[in-house]
C-alpha cells in the first residue's frame, strides 16, 4: 500500500538552488525545489522534532519517492508534448 501526501512549501526569503554547473562565478538555479531537497528538509524536521531514525524513518525517507515542488500555476508536461 502506498500513501500520497500533498505538501505546500512556504519560504521566508528568496531561495536559490544551484544546478551545479557554475561558470565564471555564475551559478544557474533550478526553477523549482528538487525532490531531494524536499526529502532532506522533511527528514531534518522529523529528527529535530524528536523522531527516531527507526524503520518508519527508513520506509519514508529512504524508501519513499519525493517529487519536485513546482511553483504555483506551473503545469508539468512530458517532453514529447513540447
Buried (B, 14 or more C-beta within 10 A) or exposed (E): EEEEEEEEEEEEEEEEBEEEEEEEEEEEEBEBBBBEBBBEBBBEEBEEEEEEEEEEBEEBBEEBEBEBBEEEEEEEEEEEEE
